[in-house]
Amino acid sequence: MTKKKPLTKAEKAAATRQKKQDLALDQLGIKIKKPRKRRKPMTDEQKAAAVERLKVARAARGPSKNSSIHEDIRDLPDDHPLNPTKVKEWIKEHKKELVAIKSMKTSSDWQDRFKYQNKEIYLHNMESYLRTGVWLDAKWGESAEFKMNTICYAMAYDEDGMAKRNVGTWYPDMRMVYTKSMRDMVDEYEDD
């Protein structure tokens, strides 16, 4: 019968440390997977058969459904200003810009922080648009260079029965945007 060689202090410490790590991972519910063995390389016949199986599977699956994009905006035409593919490109660009100006996030200058937060909020609003189909920002475009128009769905009236209107809003009864010159004309009429 052979005797086991006694462990050194370092080996005992390493074994204890490993047991503690395993116990902590087990308590957190984390399971460490064993590394996978590498596959044997495929022969040319196997590769050709795999390619054919993939072709059949892709054909059976059909075209992409873009399930991550809200159904209201999924089928917008390519020339629509808020087409999801355009918005995805804008999101990509904004993410790159945010990485480039990351130091502004904690800057002591309030203007730098404000610029960073504006870009971050605009990015969040574009991502929200793809999920919900509702554009939340007052601006739109790759660099938020265009202003969104507001549309009135329900008219409001004052006590005299006159319609309340805001400049820059599209109204269904007029079928146009209410402009400042229109407001000035109404003000002149009321003064008389």
C-alpha positions as CSV (number, residue, x, y, z in Angstrom):
1,M,0.0,0.0,0.0
2,T,1.4,3.4,-1.0
3,K,1.0,6.4,1.1
4,K,-0.3,9.7,-0.5
5,K,2.2,12.4,-0.5
6,P,1.1,15.2,1.9
7,L,0.1,18.5,0.2
8,T,2.2,21.6,0.6
9,K,0.7,24.7,2.1
10,A,0.4,26.3,-1.4
11,E,-1.4,23.2,-2.8
12,K,-3.8,23.2,0.2
13,A,-4.5,26.9,-0.2
14,A,-5.2,26.4,-4.0
15,A,-7.5,23.5,-3.3
16,T,-9.4,25.6,-0.6
17,R,-9.6,28.6,-3.0
18,Q,-11.0,26.4,-5.8
19,K,-13.6,24.9,-3.4
20,K,-14.7,28.4,-2.3
21,Q,-15.0,29.6,-5.9
22,D,-17.0,26.5,-6.9
23,L,-19.3,27.0,-3.9
24,A,-19.8,30.7,-4.7
25,L,-20.6,30.0,-8.4
26,D,-23.0,27.2,-7.3
27,Q,-24.8,29.6,-4.9
28,L,-25.1,32.2,-7.7
29,G,-26.5,29.5,-10.0
30,I,-23.7,29.8,-12.5
31,K,-22.5,26.7,-14.3
32,I,-19.2,26.7,-16.1
33,K,-19.4,24.7,-19.3
34,K,-16.5,22.5,-20.3
35,P,-14.8,23.6,-23.4
36,R,-16.1,21.8,-26.6
37,K,-13.9,19.5,-28.5
38,R,-13.1,20.7,-32.0
39,R,-14.9,18.9,-34.8
40,K,-13.1,16.8,-37.3
41,P,-12.8,18.6,-40.6
42,M,-15.6,17.8,-43.1
43,T,-14.9,16.0,-46.3
44,D,-15.9,17.6,-49.6
45,E,-18.9,15.4,-49.9
46,Q,-20.1,16.3,-46.4
47,K,-19.6,20.0,-47.1
48,A,-21.7,19.7,-50.3
49,A,-24.5,17.9,-48.4
50,A,-24.5,20.5,-45.7
51,V,-24.7,23.3,-48.2
52,E,-27.7,21.6,-49.9
53,R,-29.4,21.1,-46.5
54,L,-28.9,24.8,-45.6
55,K,-30.4,25.9,-49.0
56,V,-33.5,23.8,-48.4
57,A,-33.9,25.1,-44.8
58,R,-33.5,28.7,-45.9
59,A,-36.0,28.3,-48.7
60,A,-38.5,26.7,-46.3
61,R,-38.0,29.5,-43.7
62,G,-39.0,32.2,-46.2
63,P,-38.0,35.9,-46.3
64,S,-36.9,37.8,-43.2
65,K,-39.8,39.1,-41.1
66,N,-37.9,41.8,-39.1
67,S,-39.7,40.8,-35.9
68,S,-37.6,43.2,-33.9
69,I,-39.2,46.2,-35.8
70,H,-42.8,47.3,-34.9
71,E,-45.4,46.1,-37.4
72,D,-46.6,49.6,-38.1
73,I,-43.3,50.7,-39.6
74,R,-42.0,47.4,-40.9
75,D,-43.3,47.9,-44.4
76,L,-42.6,51.6,-44.9
77,P,-41.4,52.5,-48.4
78,D,-37.7,53.1,-49.0
79,D,-38.3,56.8,-49.8
80,H,-40.1,57.4,-46.5
81,P,-38.1,59.8,-44.2
82,L,-38.3,57.5,-41.2
83,N,-37.7,54.1,-43.0
84,P,-36.4,51.6,-40.4
85,T,-33.3,50.8,-42.5
86,K,-32.4,54.6,-42.5
87,V,-33.0,54.8,-38.8
88,K,-30.8,51.7,-38.2
89,E,-28.0,53.5,-40.0
90,W,-28.5,56.6,-38.0
91,I,-28.4,54.5,-34.8
92,K,-25.1,53.0,-35.9
93,E,-23.6,56.4,-36.5
94,H,-24.8,57.8,-33.2
95,K,-23.3,54.9,-31.3
96,K,-20.0,55.6,-32.9
97,E,-20.3,59.3,-32.0
98,L,-21.2,58.5,-28.4
99,V,-18.1,56.3,-28.0
100,A,-16.0,59.1,-29.4
101,I,-17.3,61.8,-27.0
102,K,-17.6,59.5,-24.0
103,S,-15.4,61.8,-21.9
104,M,-18.0,64.5,-22.2
105,K,-20.4,62.5,-20.1
106,T,-18.5,63.4,-16.9
107,S,-17.1,66.7,-18.1
108,S,-17.0,69.7,-15.7
109,D,-18.4,71.9,-18.5
110,W,-22.2,71.8,-18.5
111,Q,-22.3,72.3,-22.3
112,D,-20.3,69.2,-23.0
113,R,-22.5,67.1,-20.6
114,F,-25.6,68.6,-22.3
115,K,-24.3,67.7,-25.8
116,Y,-23.6,64.1,-24.7
117,Q,-27.0,63.7,-23.0
118,N,-28.7,65.1,-26.1
119,K,-27.0,62.5,-28.3
120,E,-27.7,59.8,-25.8
121,I,-31.4,60.7,-25.6
122,Y,-31.7,61.0,-29.4
123,L,-30.2,57.5,-29.8
124,H,-32.6,56.1,-27.2
125,N,-35.6,57.7,-29.0
126,M,-34.5,56.2,-32.3
127,E,-34.2,52.7,-30.7
128,S,-37.6,53.2,-29.1
129,Y,-39.1,54.1,-32.5
130,L,-38.0,50.8,-34.0
131,R,-39.5,48.9,-31.0
132,T,-42.8,50.9,-30.7
133,G,-43.4,52.6,-34.0
134,V,-43.8,56.0,-32.2
135,W,-41.2,58.8,-32.9
136,L,-40.7,60.5,-29.5
137,D,-38.3,63.2,-30.5
138,A,-39.1,66.7,-31.7
139,K,-36.4,66.4,-34.3
140,W,-35.5,63.8,-36.9
141,G,-32.7,63.0,-39.4
142,E,-29.2,61.6,-39.2
143,S,-28.0,64.5,-37.0
144,A,-31.5,65.6,-35.8
145,E,-31.4,68.4,-38.4
146,F,-35.1,68.4,-39.3
147,K,-38.1,69.5,-37.1
148,M,-41.1,67.1,-36.7
149,N,-44.5,68.5,-37.6
150,T,-47.3,68.1,-35.1
151,I,-50.7,67.0,-36.1
152,C,-54.0,67.9,-34.3
153,Y,-56.3,64.9,-34.0
154,A,-58.9,66.4,-31.7
155,M,-59.8,70.1,-31.9
156,A,-60.0,72.3,-28.8
157,Y,-62.3,75.4,-28.6
158,D,-62.4,78.4,-26.3
159,E,-65.6,79.6,-24.6
160,D,-66.6,81.7,-27.7
161,G,-66.4,78.6,-29.9
162,M,-63.3,79.6,-31.7
163,A,-60.7,76.9,-32.5
164,K,-57.6,77.0,-30.4
165,R,-54.5,76.7,-32.7
166,N,-50.7,76.5,-32.4
167,V,-48.3,77.7,-35.0
168,G,-46.6,74.9,-36.9
169,T,-49.4,72.3,-36.3
170,W,-51.3,70.6,-39.1
171,Y,-55.1,70.8,-38.6
172,P,-57.6,68.5,-40.2
173,D,-60.3,71.1,-40.7
174,M,-58.0,73.3,-42.7
175,R,-56.0,70.4,-44.2
176,M,-52.8,72.5,-43.8
177,V,-50.2,73.7,-41.3
178,Y,-51.3,76.8,-39.2
179,T,-48.7,79.5,-39.9
180,K,-47.7,82.7,-38.1
181,S,-49.2,84.8,-40.9
182,M,-52.5,83.1,-40.3
183,R,-52.3,83.8,-36.6
184,D,-51.6,87.5,-37.4
185,M,-54.6,87.7,-39.6
186,V,-56.8,86.2,-36.9
187,D,-55.4,88.7,-34.3
188,E,-56.1,91.6,-36.7
189,Y,-59.7,90.4,-37.2
190,E,-60.3,90.1,-33.5
191,D,-58.9,93.6,-32.8
192,D,-61.4,95.2,-35.2
